[in-house]
Amino acid sequence: MIGLKGTLNVIDNSGALLVECVNVLKQKVNNGWGSVGDEIVCVVKRARPISAAQSGSNAVKVRRGDVRRAVIVRTKKTVRRPDGRFIRFDDNAAVLLNNKREMLGTRIGGVVSADLRMKGWGKIVSLAPKFDGRAFSL
């Protein structure tokens, strides 16, 4: 559950390292709380430093203070799956998006939840090195 002022790690290669949530988009049901697969508006709090040697596709795409959209890919809060299993992760993480709802980066550097595929974010799942299809029961 990600709400206002919640911080998330960025796991793509867009240049951002840490973002802070300022709005959860289109969530009438959950009173402004976002979960895995939800789109948020966030502010970049920490980004990779920009060096003069960077050029081409490795150039940093975001800077500190930029307002961007992102999709939540992992949460520390336990999420219940339709078959009754529960899943949770060690941290909160997101992937930055552009205005066309496409990924800003070209690579994903961590595990993402398998629930993203059901919510229409199959591109993120396909680029991730692993997705967590396993879960534990409480």
DSSP file (Angstrom, degrees, kcal/mol; ACC not computed):
  #  RESIDUE AA STRUCTURE BP1 BP2  ACC     N-H-->O    O-->H-N    N-H-->O    O-->H-N    TCO  KAPPA ALPHA  PHI   PSI    X-CA   Y-CA   Z-CA
    1    1 A M              0   0    0      0, 0.0     2,-0.5     0, 0.0    34,-0.2   0.000 360.0 360.0 360.0 114.5    0.0    0.0    0.0
    2    2 A I  B     +A   34   0A   0     32,-2.9    32,-3.3     4,-0.1     2,-0.2  -0.939 360.0 161.5-112.8 127.6    1.6    3.2   -1.2
    3    3 A G    >   -     0   0    0     -2,-0.5     3,-1.9    30,-0.2    18,-0.2  -0.509  48.3 -33.3-126.7-163.6    0.1    6.5   -0.3
    4    4 A L  T 3  S+     0   0    0      1,-0.3    18,-0.2    -2,-0.2    -1,-0.2  -0.327 127.8  10.4 -59.5 134.5    1.1   10.2   -0.1
    5    5 A K  T 3  S+     0   0    0     16,-2.5    -1,-0.3     1,-0.3     2,-0.2   0.519  90.3 145.9  71.0   9.2    4.8   10.7    0.8
    6    6 A G    <   -     0   0    0     -3,-1.9    15,-3.1    15,-0.2     2,-0.4  -0.556  41.2-138.4 -73.8 140.6    5.6    7.0    0.4
    7    7 A T  E     -B   20   0B   0     13,-0.2     2,-0.3    -2,-0.2    13,-0.2  -0.806  20.3-174.8-105.6 144.2    9.1    6.3   -1.0
    8    8 A L  E     -B   19   0B   0     11,-2.5    11,-2.5    -2,-0.4    85,-0.3  -0.981  24.5-122.0-135.6 144.9    9.9    3.7   -3.6
    9    9 A N  E     -Bc  18  93B   0     83,-2.5    85,-2.6    -2,-0.3     2,-0.5  -0.601  26.6-131.4 -78.2 147.3   13.2    2.4   -5.1
   10   10 A V  E     - c   0  94B   0      7,-1.8    85,-0.2    -2,-0.2     5,-0.1  -0.908  20.5-174.1-103.2 125.4   13.4    2.8   -8.9
   11   11 A I        +     0   0    0     83,-1.9    98,-4.1    -2,-0.5     2,-0.2   0.201  54.9  83.2-108.9  16.1   14.5   -0.5  -10.6
   12   12 A D  B    S-H  108   0C   0     82,-0.3     3,-0.4    96,-0.2    96,-0.2  -0.566  86.2-108.8-107.8-179.9   14.9    0.6  -14.2
   13   13 A N  S    S+     0   0    0     94,-0.9    48,-0.1     1,-0.2    95,-0.1  -0.107  80.3 113.9-100.5  36.3   17.9    2.4  -15.9
   14   14 A S  S    S-     0   0    0      2,-0.2    47,-2.1    93,-0.1    48,-0.9   0.678  91.1-105.3 -78.9 -17.4   16.2    5.8  -16.3
   15   15 A G  S    S+     0   0    0      1,-0.5    33,-3.4    -3,-0.4     2,-0.2   0.151  83.8 115.6 113.3 -18.2   18.6    7.4  -13.9
   16   16 A A  E     + D   0  47B   0     31,-0.3    -1,-0.5     1,-0.1    31,-0.3  -0.585  35.0 178.9 -82.6 147.1   16.4    7.8  -10.9
   17   17 A L  E     +     0   0B   0     29,-3.3    -7,-1.8     1,-0.4     2,-0.4   0.701  68.5  19.3-113.3 -37.5   17.2    6.0   -7.7
   18   18 A L  E     -BD   9  46B   0     28,-1.9    27,-2.5    -9,-0.2    28,-1.8  -0.999  63.4-174.9-141.5 133.6   14.5    7.0   -5.2
   19   19 A V  E     -BD   8  44B   0    -11,-2.5   -11,-2.5    -2,-0.4     2,-0.4  -0.904  15.5-142.2-127.6 157.3   11.0    8.6   -5.8
   20   20 A E  E     -BD   7  43B   0     23,-2.4    23,-2.4    -2,-0.3   -13,-0.2  -0.980  23.1-123.6-121.0 129.7    8.3    9.9   -3.5
   21   21 A C  E     + D   0  42B   0    -15,-3.1   -16,-2.5    -2,-0.4    21,-0.3  -0.497  32.2 168.4 -73.1 133.4    4.6    9.3   -4.3
   22   22 A V  E     +     0   0B   0     19,-3.1     2,-0.3     1,-0.4    20,-0.2   0.507  67.9  10.2-118.5 -13.4    2.5   12.5   -4.5
   23   23 A N  E     - D   0  41B   0     18,-1.4    18,-2.9   -20,-0.1     2,-0.5  -0.934  56.8-141.8-164.9 140.9   -0.7   11.0   -6.0
   24   24 A V  E >   - D   0  40B   0     -2,-0.3     3,-0.5    16,-0.2     2,-0.3  -0.942  33.3-132.8-104.4 124.7   -2.3    7.6   -6.8
   25   25 A L  T 3  S-     0   0    0     14,-2.2    14,-0.4    -2,-0.5     3,-0.1  -0.581  70.4  -7.0 -86.9 137.5   -4.1    7.7  -10.1
   26   26 A K  T 3  S+     0   0    0     -2,-0.3     2,-0.5     1,-0.2    -1,-0.2   0.864  82.4 140.2  55.5  48.0   -7.7    6.4  -10.7
   27   27 A Q    < > +     0   0    0     -3,-0.5     5,-1.0     1,-0.1    -1,-0.2  -0.716   2.2 145.6-121.3  81.7   -8.2    4.8   -7.3
   28   28 A K  T   5S+     0   0    0     -2,-0.5     3,-0.5     3,-0.1    -1,-0.1   0.791  73.3  54.1 -80.9 -29.4  -11.7    5.4   -6.1
   29   29 A V  T   5S+     0   0    0      1,-0.2    -1,-0.1    -3,-0.2    -2,-0.1   0.895 109.7  42.1 -74.3 -41.4  -12.0    2.0   -4.4
   30   30 A N  T > 5S-     0   0    0      3,-0.2     3,-1.0     1,-0.0    -1,-0.2   0.193 104.1-117.0-101.3  16.6   -8.9    2.1   -2.1
   31   31 A N  T 3 5S-     0   0    0     -3,-0.5    -3,-0.1     1,-0.2     3,-0.1   0.854  79.6 -42.2  55.4  42.2   -9.1    5.7   -0.9
   32   32 A G  T 3 <S+     0   0    0     -5,-1.0     2,-0.4     1,-0.3    -1,-0.2   0.574 104.9 126.5  86.9   9.0   -5.9    6.9   -2.4
   33   33 A W    <   -     0   0    0     -3,-1.0     2,-0.3    -6,-0.1    -1,-0.3  -0.865  45.4-150.5-101.2 134.6   -3.7    3.9   -1.5
   34   34 A G  B     -A    2   0A   0    -32,-3.3   -32,-2.9    -2,-0.4     2,-0.2  -0.779  14.4-178.9-106.1 149.7   -1.8    2.2   -4.4
   35   35 A S    >   -     0   0    0     -2,-0.3     3,-2.1   -34,-0.2    37,-0.3  -0.594  49.2 -40.5-128.2-169.8   -0.8   -1.5   -4.7
   36   36 A V  T 3  S+     0   0    0      1,-0.3    37,-0.2    -2,-0.2    -1,-0.1  -0.358 128.1  19.1 -61.1 128.8    1.1   -3.6   -7.3
   37   37 A G  T 3  S+     0   0    0     35,-2.7    -1,-0.3     1,-0.3     2,-0.2   0.299  93.7 126.3  94.8  -7.7    0.1   -2.6  -10.8
   38   38 A D    <   -     0   0    0     -3,-2.1    34,-2.2    34,-0.1     2,-0.4  -0.571  58.1-125.6 -85.3 148.3   -1.3    0.9   -9.9
   39   39 A E  E     - E   0  71B   0    -14,-0.4   -14,-2.2    -2,-0.2     2,-0.3  -0.750  31.8-178.8 -93.5 137.7    0.0    4.0  -11.6
   40   40 A I  E     -DE  24  70B   0     30,-2.9    30,-2.3    -2,-0.4     2,-0.5  -0.871  28.7-125.2-130.2 162.8    1.2    6.9   -9.4
   41   41 A V  E     +DE  23  69B   0    -18,-2.9   -19,-3.1    -2,-0.3   -18,-1.4  -0.945  41.7 175.5-104.7 132.5    2.6   10.4   -9.8
   42   42 A C  E     -DE  21  68B   0     26,-3.5    26,-2.8    -2,-0.5     2,-0.4  -0.917  30.1-131.4-140.2 161.9    6.0   10.8   -8.1
   43   43 A V  E     -DE  20  67B   0    -23,-2.4   -23,-2.4    -2,-0.3     2,-0.6  -0.940  30.7-118.6-113.3 134.7    8.8   13.2   -7.6
   44   44 A V  E     +D   19   0B   0     22,-2.4    21,-2.7    -2,-0.4   -25,-0.2  -0.630  33.9 174.5 -75.3 117.7   12.5   12.1   -8.1
   45   45 A K  E     +     0   0B   0    -27,-2.5     2,-0.4    -2,-0.6   -26,-0.2   0.791  68.7  18.9 -93.5 -34.8   14.2   12.5   -4.7
   46   46 A R  E     +D   18   0B   0    -28,-1.8   -29,-3.3    17,-0.1   -28,-1.9  -0.996  69.2 174.5-141.5 134.0   17.6   11.0   -5.6
   47   47 A A  E     -D   16   0B   0     -2,-0.4   -31,-0.3   -31,-0.3    16,-0.1  -0.895  39.5 -88.5-134.1 162.6   19.1   10.4   -9.1
   48   48 A R        -     0   0    0    -33,-3.4    16,-0.1    -2,-0.3    14,-0.1  -0.441  54.2-101.5 -67.2 143.2   22.4    9.2  -10.5
   49   49 A P        -     0   0    0      0, 0.0     2,-0.6     0, 0.0    -1,-0.1  -0.381  32.0-124.0 -67.5 146.8   24.9   12.0  -11.0
   50   50 A I        -     0   0    0     -3,-0.1     2,-0.3    -2,-0.1     9,-0.0  -0.815  28.9-167.6 -94.7 122.8   25.3   13.3  -14.6
   51   51 A S    >   -     0   0    0     -2,-0.6     3,-1.0     1,-0.1     0, 0.0  -0.750  30.6-122.4-108.6 159.1   28.9   13.2  -15.9
   52   52 A A  T 3  S+     0   0    0     -2,-0.3    -1,-0.1     1,-0.2    -2,-0.0   0.729 107.7  64.7 -69.8 -21.7   30.3   14.8  -19.0
   53   53 A A  T 3  S+     0   0    0      2,-0.0    -1,-0.2     0, 0.0     2,-0.2   0.672  78.7 101.4 -77.8 -16.1   31.4   11.4  -20.4
   54   54 A Q    <   +     0   0    0     -3,-1.0     2,-0.3     4,-0.1     5,-0.1  -0.498  45.2 148.2 -74.1 134.6   27.8   10.1  -20.8
   55   55 A S    >   +     0   0    0     -2,-0.2     3,-1.0     4,-0.0     2,-0.1  -0.978  40.3  14.9-156.0 163.0   26.4   10.2  -24.2
   56   56 A G  G >  S-     0   0    0     -2,-0.3     3,-1.2     1,-0.2    -2,-0.0  -0.443 121.1 -12.7  74.5-140.7   24.0    8.2  -26.4
   57   57 A S  G 3  S+     0   0    0      1,-0.3    -1,-0.2    -2,-0.1    -3,-0.0   0.670 129.1  65.4 -75.3 -16.7   21.5    5.7  -24.9
   58   58 A N  G <  S+     0   0    0     -3,-1.0    -1,-0.3     2,-0.1    -2,-0.2   0.440  74.3 123.1 -84.4   2.3   23.3    5.7  -21.5
   59   59 A A  S <  S-     0   0    0     -3,-1.2     2,-0.3     1,-0.1    -9,-0.0  -0.334  74.0-104.0 -65.3 144.1   22.4    9.3  -20.9
   60   60 A V        -     0   0    0      1,-0.1   -45,-0.2   -45,-0.1    -1,-0.1  -0.516  29.8-164.6 -70.2 131.1   20.4   10.0  -17.7
   61   61 A K        +     0   0    0    -47,-2.1     2,-0.3    -2,-0.3   -46,-0.2   0.654  66.2  41.9 -94.9 -17.8   16.8   10.6  -18.6
   62   62 A V        -     0   0    0    -48,-0.9     2,-0.3   -14,-0.1   -14,-0.1  -0.910  62.8-157.3-130.5 157.8   15.6   12.2  -15.3
   63   63 A R    >   -     0   0    0     -2,-0.3     3,-1.8   -16,-0.1   -19,-0.2  -0.824  41.1 -75.9-126.0 166.7   17.0   14.6  -12.7
   64   64 A R  T 3  S+     0   0    0     -2,-0.3   -19,-0.2     1,-0.2     3,-0.1  -0.424 118.2  25.8 -62.3 132.4   16.3   15.3   -9.1
   65   65 A G  T 3  S+     0   0    0    -21,-2.7    -1,-0.2     1,-0.3   -20,-0.1   0.290  85.2 139.6  95.8  -9.4   13.0   17.2   -8.7
   66   66 A D    <   -     0   0    0     -3,-1.8   -22,-2.4   -22,-0.1     2,-0.6  -0.412  48.9-135.9 -67.4 142.8   11.4   15.9  -11.9
   67   67 A V  E     +E   43   0B   0    -24,-0.2     2,-0.3    -3,-0.1   -24,-0.2  -0.908  38.3 160.7-100.5 122.4    7.7   15.0  -11.6
   68   68 A R  E     -E   42   0B   0    -26,-2.8   -26,-3.5    -2,-0.6     2,-0.3  -0.859  38.9-113.2-135.7 165.7    7.0   11.7  -13.4
   69   69 A R  E     +EF  41  97B   0     28,-0.7    28,-3.2    -2,-0.3     2,-0.3  -0.763  37.1 176.8 -97.0 152.6    4.5    8.9  -13.6
   70   70 A A  E     -EF  40  96B   0    -30,-2.3   -30,-2.9    -2,-0.3     2,-0.4  -0.964  26.2-129.9-148.7 162.4    5.4    5.4  -12.4
   71   71 A V  E     -EF  39  95B   0     24,-2.3    24,-2.0    -2,-0.3     2,-0.4  -0.971  28.0-122.2-117.4 135.8    3.9    1.9  -11.9
   72   72 A I  E     + F   0  94B   0    -34,-2.2   -35,-2.7    -2,-0.4    22,-0.3  -0.608  33.4 170.1 -77.4 128.6    4.3    0.1   -8.6
   73   73 A V  E     +     0   0B   0     20,-2.3    40,-1.6    -2,-0.4     2,-0.3   0.608  64.1  22.7-114.9 -18.9    6.0   -3.3   -9.1
   74   74 A R  E     - F   0  93B   0     19,-1.5    19,-1.9    38,-0.1     2,-0.3  -0.994  60.6-173.9-146.0 146.2    6.7   -4.4   -5.5
   75   75 A T        -     0   0    0     -2,-0.3    14,-1.9    17,-0.2    17,-0.2  -0.992  28.1-141.9-138.5 149.5    5.3   -3.6   -2.1
   76   76 A K  S    S+     0   0    0     -2,-0.3     2,-0.2    12,-0.2    -1,-0.1   0.765  82.7  91.5 -74.7 -26.7    6.2   -4.5    1.5
   77   77 A K  S    S-     0   0    0      1,-0.1    -2,-0.1    11,-0.1    12,-0.1  -0.500  92.2-105.1 -71.1 135.7    2.5   -4.7    2.3
   78   78 A T        -     0   0    0     -2,-0.2     2,-0.4    10,-0.1    10,-0.2  -0.386  33.9-156.2 -63.3 133.6    1.1   -8.2    1.8
   79   79 A V  E     -I   87   0D   0      8,-2.9     8,-2.1    -4,-0.1     2,-0.4  -0.950   8.8-137.5-115.1 132.1   -1.1   -8.6   -1.3
   80   80 A R  E     -I   86   0D   0     -2,-0.4     6,-0.2     6,-0.2     5,-0.1  -0.754  15.2-146.8 -91.3 132.0   -3.7  -11.3   -1.5
   81   81 A R    >   -     0   0    0      4,-3.2     3,-2.1    -2,-0.4    54,-0.0  -0.570  28.1-106.5 -92.4 160.5   -4.0  -13.3   -4.8
   82   82 A P  T 3  S+     0   0    0      0, 0.0    -1,-0.1     0, 0.0    -2,-0.0   0.784 118.1  58.0 -59.4 -27.6   -7.3  -14.6   -6.2
   83   83 A D  T 3  S-     0   0    0      2,-0.1     3,-0.1     1,-0.0    -3,-0.0   0.443 123.3-101.0 -84.4   2.7   -6.4  -18.2   -5.3
   84   84 A G  S <  S+     0   0    0     -3,-2.1     2,-0.1     1,-0.4    -1,-0.0   0.294  81.1 127.2 101.2 -10.0   -5.9  -17.3   -1.6
   85   85 A R        -     0   0    0     52,-0.1    -4,-3.2    -5,-0.1    -1,-0.4  -0.411  48.1-140.9 -78.3 159.1   -2.1  -17.1   -1.4
   86   86 A F  E     -IJ  80 136D   0     50,-2.1    50,-1.9    -6,-0.2     2,-0.3  -0.904  15.3-170.6-119.2 148.4   -0.4  -14.0    0.0
   87   87 A I  E     +I   79   0D   0     -8,-2.1    -8,-2.9    -2,-0.3     2,-0.3  -0.999   8.7 167.4-140.6 143.0    2.8  -12.3   -1.3
   88   88 A R        -     0   0    0     -2,-0.3     2,-0.2   -10,-0.2   -12,-0.2  -0.974  16.9-146.3-149.1 160.4    5.0   -9.6    0.0
   89   89 A F        -     0   0    0    -14,-1.9   -15,-0.0    -2,-0.3     3,-0.0  -0.703  28.1-111.1-123.5 173.1    8.5   -8.2   -0.8
   90   90 A D  S    S+     0   0    0     -2,-0.2     2,-0.3     1,-0.0   -14,-0.1   0.702  94.7  11.3 -79.2 -20.7   11.4   -6.7    1.1
   91   91 A D  S    S-     0   0    0    -16,-0.1     2,-0.4   -14,-0.0    -2,-0.1  -0.909  77.8 -99.9-148.2 172.5   10.9   -3.2   -0.3
   92   92 A N        +     0   0    0     -2,-0.3   -83,-2.5   -85,-0.2     2,-0.3  -0.855  45.6 177.1 -96.6 135.0    8.7   -0.9   -2.3
   93   93 A A  E     -cF   9  74B   0    -19,-1.9   -20,-2.3    -2,-0.4   -19,-1.5  -0.975  11.0-175.5-142.3 154.9    9.7   -0.5   -5.9
   94   94 A A  E     -cF  10  72B   0    -85,-2.6   -83,-1.9    -2,-0.3     2,-0.4  -0.931  20.0-136.3-143.5 164.1    8.5    1.3   -9.1
   95   95 A V  E     - F   0  71B   0    -24,-2.0   -24,-2.3    -2,-0.3     2,-0.1  -0.997  31.1-122.7-123.6 129.6    9.3    1.7  -12.8
   96   96 A L  E     - F   0  70B   0     -2,-0.4     8,-2.2   -26,-0.2     9,-0.5  -0.413  26.8-161.4 -75.9 147.5    9.1    5.1  -14.3
   97   97 A L  E     -GF 103  69B   0    -28,-3.2   -28,-0.7     6,-0.3     6,-0.2  -0.831  11.2-131.4-122.7 160.1    6.8    5.9  -17.3
   98   98 A N    >   -     0   0    0      4,-2.4     3,-1.5    -2,-0.3     6,-0.1  -0.346  46.8 -83.8 -96.4-171.9    6.6    8.6  -19.9
   99   99 A N  T 3  S+     0   0    0      1,-0.3    -1,-0.0     2,-0.1    -2,-0.0   0.710 128.4  57.4 -69.0 -19.4    3.5   10.5  -20.9
  100  100 A K  T 3  S-     0   0    0      2,-0.1    -1,-0.3     3,-0.0     3,-0.1   0.267 118.8-108.6 -92.5  11.4    2.4    7.6  -23.3
  101  101 A R  S <  S+     0   0    0     -3,-1.5     2,-0.3     1,-0.3    -2,-0.1   0.810  78.1 132.6  63.0  33.3    2.5    5.1  -20.5
  102  102 A E        -     0   0    0      1,-0.1    -4,-2.4    21,-0.0    -1,-0.3  -0.791  67.5 -88.8-107.0 156.8    5.6    3.5  -21.9
  103  103 A M  B     -G   97   0B   0     -2,-0.3    -6,-0.3    -6,-0.2    -1,-0.1  -0.389  26.1-151.9 -65.6 138.2    8.7    2.6  -19.8
  104  104 A L  S    S+     0   0    0     -8,-2.2    -1,-0.1    -2,-0.1    -7,-0.1   0.875  79.8  52.1 -77.2 -39.4   11.2    5.4  -19.6
  105  105 A G  S    S-     0   0    0     -9,-0.5   -91,-0.1     2,-0.1     3,-0.1  -0.315  74.1-138.9 -88.8 176.7   14.2    3.0  -19.1
  106  106 A T  S    S+     0   0    0      1,-0.1     2,-0.3    -2,-0.1    -1,-0.1   0.497  80.9  45.7-113.6  -9.1   15.2    0.0  -21.3
  107  107 A R        -     0   0    0      2,-0.0   -94,-0.9    21,-0.0     2,-0.4  -0.945  64.8-142.2-135.2 154.9   16.1   -2.5  -18.6
  108  108 A I  B     -H   12   0C   0     19,-0.6   -96,-0.2    -2,-0.3     4,-0.1  -0.969   9.2-164.2-115.9 132.6   14.7   -3.7  -15.3
  109  109 A G        +     0   0    0    -98,-4.1     2,-0.3    -2,-0.4   -97,-0.1  -0.061  60.2  27.2-110.8  33.6   17.1   -4.5  -12.5
  110  110 A G  S    S-     0   0    0    -99,-0.1    20,-0.4    20,-0.1     2,-0.1  -0.991  89.3 -60.6-173.5 177.0   15.1   -6.5  -10.0
  111  111 A V        -     0   0    0     -2,-0.3     2,-0.3    18,-0.1    20,-0.2  -0.457  45.7-166.6 -72.3 140.7   12.3   -8.9   -9.3
  112  112 A V  E     -k  131   0E   0     18,-1.3    20,-2.5    -2,-0.1     2,-0.2  -0.870  27.4 -96.0-124.1 161.8    8.8   -7.8  -10.1
  113  113 A S  E >   -k  132   0E   0    -40,-1.6     3,-1.2    -2,-0.3     4,-0.2  -0.502  20.1-135.5 -77.6 143.9    5.4   -9.3   -9.1
  114  114 A A  T >> S+     0   0    0     18,-1.3     3,-1.2     1,-0.2     4,-0.6   0.684  98.0  78.6 -70.2 -17.8    3.6  -11.7  -11.4
  115  115 A D  H 3> S+     0   0    0      1,-0.2     4,-1.0    17,-0.2     3,-0.3   0.690  76.0  75.7 -65.3 -17.3    0.4   -9.8  -10.7
  116  116 A L  H <4>S+     0   0    0     -3,-1.2     5,-2.5     1,-0.2     3,-0.4   0.858  87.5  58.9 -61.8 -35.4    1.6   -7.1  -13.2
  117  117 A R  H X45S+     0   0    0     -3,-1.2     3,-1.1     1,-0.2     5,-0.3   0.886 103.9  50.5 -63.1 -38.7    0.7   -9.3  -16.1
  118  118 A M  H 3<5S+     0   0    0     -4,-0.6    -1,-0.2    -3,-0.3    -2,-0.2   0.755 108.4  53.9 -70.1 -23.9   -2.9   -9.5  -15.1
  119  119 A K  T 3<5S-     0   0    0     -4,-1.0    -1,-0.2    -3,-0.4    -2,-0.2   0.282 125.3 -95.3 -97.9  10.9   -3.1   -5.7  -14.8
  120  120 A G  T < 5S+     0   0    0     -3,-1.1     3,-0.2    -4,-0.2    -3,-0.2   0.648  93.7 113.1  92.5  16.4   -1.8   -4.9  -18.3
  121  121 A W    >>< +     0   0    0     -5,-2.5     4,-1.4     1,-0.2     3,-0.6  -0.295  25.9 137.9-113.1  46.9    1.9   -4.4  -17.6
  122  122 A G  H 3>  +     0   0    0     -5,-0.3     4,-2.4     1,-0.2     5,-0.2   0.782  65.3  63.7 -63.2 -29.4    3.2   -7.5  -19.5
  123  123 A K  H 3> S+     0   0    0     -3,-0.2     4,-1.5     2,-0.2    -1,-0.2   0.895 103.1  48.4 -62.3 -40.6    6.1   -5.5  -21.1
  124  124 A I  H <> S+     0   0    0     -3,-0.6     4,-1.3     1,-0.2    -1,-0.2   0.916 111.7  49.3 -66.6 -42.8    7.6   -4.9  -17.6
  125  125 A V  H  < S+     0   0    0     -4,-1.4    -2,-0.2     1,-0.2     3,-0.2   0.889 109.9  51.8 -63.6 -39.3    7.2   -8.5  -16.7
  126  126 A S  H  < S+     0   0    0     -4,-2.4    -1,-0.2     1,-0.2    -2,-0.2   0.806 111.7  46.1 -70.3 -28.4    8.9   -9.6  -19.9
  127  127 A L  H  < S+     0   0    0     -4,-1.5   -19,-0.6    -5,-0.2    -1,-0.2   0.684  91.1  99.4 -85.7 -18.3   11.9   -7.3  -19.4
  128  128 A A  S  < S-     0   0    0     -4,-1.3     3,-0.1    -3,-0.2   -17,-0.1  -0.397  76.1-132.0 -70.5 144.7   12.5   -8.3  -15.7
  129  129 A P  S    S+     0   0    0      0, 0.0     2,-0.3     0, 0.0    -1,-0.1   0.866  89.8   1.0 -64.0 -34.9   15.2  -10.8  -15.0
  130  130 A K        -     0   0    0    -20,-0.4   -18,-1.3     2,-0.0     2,-0.4  -0.986  63.3-154.7-146.0 151.7   12.8  -12.7  -12.8
  131  131 A F  E     -k  112   0E   0     -2,-0.3     2,-1.1   -20,-0.2   -18,-0.2  -0.975  26.8-119.6-124.9 149.3    9.2  -12.4  -11.7
  132  132 A D  E     +k  113   0E   0    -20,-2.5   -18,-1.3    -2,-0.4   -17,-0.2  -0.729  41.2 159.1 -92.8  99.7    7.9  -13.8   -8.5
  133  133 A G        +     0   0    0     -2,-1.1    -1,-0.2   -20,-0.1     2,-0.2   0.555  54.8  86.4 -91.4 -10.1    5.2  -16.3   -9.3
  134  134 A R        +     0   0    0     -3,-0.1     2,-0.3     0, 0.0   -20,-0.1  -0.496  54.4 176.8 -87.5 160.0    5.6  -18.0   -6.0
  135  135 A A        -     0   0    0     -2,-0.2     2,-0.3   -48,-0.1   -48,-0.2  -0.950  21.9-124.0-151.9 169.1    3.8  -17.0   -2.8
  136  136 A F  B     -J   86   0D   0    -50,-1.9   -50,-2.1    -2,-0.3     2,-0.4  -0.829  19.8-127.2-118.0 159.2    3.5  -18.1    0.8
  137  137 A S              0   0    0     -2,-0.3   -52,-0.1   -52,-0.2   -53,-0.0  -0.828 360.0 360.0-106.1 144.1    0.5  -18.9    2.8
  138  138 A L              0   0    0     -2,-0.4    -1,-0.1     0, 0.0   -53,-0.1   0.397 360.0 360.0-101.1 360.0   -0.4  -17.4    6.2
